[in-house]
Amino acid sequence: MALSGDDSAGDLPVPPREVSLCVPTSPHARAKRRITALMEEVEALKQDKAVKHRKTTYYVSQGRAIRRMVALYSPIEDLVAENDRRCEDRDSGSTLEQDRLQRGYIELAKSLPWFHERLATLDHEESEDMLRKLKRGADSAHGDDTGTLKDLIASWINILCCPTPLIRTDDKHHRGFVNDACGQLLCPAEWRWEDPVVKAGIRDRTTSFIVSENSWPTFMYENYEADAKNLERGLMKSKLLVMGFKAIFTSPSSANEVDGDGDGADIIENCRRARRRSDQAKVKTCVASIIGMRKVTPRAIAYTACQIRFALSNITSWRTVDGDFDYQIFWNNIVDFFEAPPGAAARSRVNQLLEWWTRKVFGRNHREDLTPDVVSKMSVNALAAQRQQMEDAAFDSD
């Protein structure tokens, strides 16, 4: 016979009551431990935020060298992509543009020695974040240099050319070809600014006098004069170009010290300047020291030339194309002049020019050229080798 619902329910066993195994503690003690745990979590979050902040500061700081030393326009991603292309297809040919990008990647690795290995260890999101911060630093340095040279160029031109009226440091509208002093320096090397026809043609922007990146501006020549029969003579050796370089890479005050040639005749004067500087208040470390620059490089010269050309012009904000003048191609032309010479003779002249630049900016110190091979042939190591040979000979005779 079936059991009723009540009878069946009464026969079911009662489940055992769960017994808590906790050891009683005071509420105050438990609250203190919870607070401690929360404080540890907050501290961990603070440390994580501090680490991220340090990384951001580091990448932004390191990025300040990129426009100056590596590439004024090409994105870092393009340099990386070109290096990857060559790694994956070593037998493929390359264009002039691709060669320029690859040399840019090599300069990037020199300027940021950690970059190559760091990039290989990061995932896509982390690498994108790093590149954004590097770009932020690059753009910031570019803007700072533009502002610095805007003021300095006006002061230098006022001293160099004594224009009437003087060029205002805070105004660019009265620069460019509307200003005689700036116009003379911006004038293409193949023309003479003093010729009224040339001056009127440039100012009226006639088809007979198109000012473009296909002409070397006069400000890039020694004494601001070009030899039509030998356009390479004096190119890249103007005082204004050296002053601009030193203002960016050493210090604005050092830009006034460009008359010497870094040779022995300047030793007394250099010592006098060093003593004078040591008596002054300590100043911040220059860009060249921060980025480890010991020699002048072609891309740093190209960057400086673009900045000076912009400072002489009357455009108020940076743009790639100013009328018929393309700054990106102008930068490429300067880089190719140094990095892609037509032959051994031209390469030799380029090397001599870069040595001249290094003397002008850094003097005649050559410690960075003391390679192990060079040092091994010097008398200290030569003597050590001779003494070892004599010891070996004495041991063999015994």
Long-range contacts (C-beta under 8 A, 24 or more apart in sequence): 55-133, 56-133, 59-130, 59-133, 59-134, 59-137, 60-133, 60-134, 60-136, 60-137, 60-140, 61-137, 62-112, 62-134, 62-137, 63-133, 63-134, 63-135, 63-136, 63-137, 63-138, 63-140, 63-141, 64-137, 64-138, 64-140, 64-141, 64-287, 64-291, 65-111, 65-112, 65-138, 65-141, 65-287, 65-291, 66-108, 66-111, 66-112, 66-134, 66-135, 66-137, 66-138, 67-138, 67-139, 67-141, 67-142, 67-303, 68-141, 68-142, 68-145, 68-248, 68-249, 68-287, 68-291, 68-300, 68-303, 69-107, 69-111, 69-291, 69-293, 69-297, 69-299, 69-300, 69-303, 70-104, 70-107, 70-108, 70-111, 70-299, 71-104, 71-107, 71-108, 71-299, 72-142, 72-299, 72-302, 72-303, 72-306, 72-327, 72-328, 72-331, 73-320, 73-327, 73-328, 73-331, 74-101, 74-104, 75-135, 76-108, 76-131, 76-134, 76-135, 77-131, 79-104, 79-105, 79-108, 80-105, 80-119, 96-336, 96-340, 99-340, 100-332, 100-335, 100-336, 100-339, 100-340, 103-339, 104-299, 107-297, 107-299, 111-291, 142-318, 143-318, 145-248, 145-307, 146-307, 146-310, 146-311, 146-318, 148-247, 148-248, 148-252, 149-244, 149-247, 149-248, 149-307, 149-308, 149-310, 149-311, 150-311, 152-243, 152-244, 152-247, 152-252, 152-255, 152-311, 153-240, 153-244, 153-308, 153-311, 153-312, 154-311, 156-240, 156-243, 156-255, 157-181, 157-182, 157-185, 157-312, 160-240, 172-313, 172-314, 172-315, 172-316, 173-314, 173-316, 174-314, 175-311, 175-312, 175-313, 175-314, 176-312, 176-313, 176-314, 176-315, 177-202, 177-203, 177-211, 177-314, 178-203, 178-314, 179-314, 182-312, 182-313, 182-314, 184-218, 184-224, 185-217, 185-218, 185-219, 185-224, 185-240, 185-312, 186-211, 186-217, 186-218, 186-219, 186-309, 186-312, 186-313, 187-211, 187-217, 187-218, 188-215, 188-216, 188-217, 188-218, 189-215, 189-216, 189-217, 189-218, 189-220, 189-221, 189-226, 189-231, 190-215, 190-226, 190-228, 193-218, 205-323, 205-324, 210-324, 211-323, 211-324, 211-325, 212-324, 212-325, 212-326, 213-325, 213-326, 213-327, 213-329, 213-330, 213-333, 214-333, 217-309, 219-308, 219-309, 219-312, 220-305, 232-349, 235-337, 236-301, 236-334, 236-337, 236-353, 236-357, 237-353, 237-356, 240-308, 241-301, 241-304, 241-305, 241-308, 242-357, 242-360, 242-361, 244-304, 244-305, 244-307, 244-308, 244-311, 245-296, 245-300, 245-301, 245-304, 245-357, 245-361, 246-361, 248-287, 248-303, 248-304, 248-307, 249-286, 249-287, 249-288, 249-293, 249-300, 249-361, 250-286, 250-287, 250-288, 250-361, 251-283, 251-286, 254-286, 258-360, 260-360, 261-356, 261-359, 261-360, 262-358, 262-359, 262-360, 262-362, 262-363, 262-364, 263-359, 263-364, 264-364, 266-363, 270-363, 288-361, 288-362, 294-362, 294-367, 294-368, 295-354, 295-358, 295-362, 295-368, 296-354, 296-357, 296-358, 296-360, 296-361, 296-362, 297-354, 298-334, 298-335, 298-337, 298-338, 298-339, 298-354, 299-335, 301-334, 301-338, 301-357, 302-331, 302-334, 302-335, 303-331, 305-330, 305-331, 305-334, 306-330, 306-331
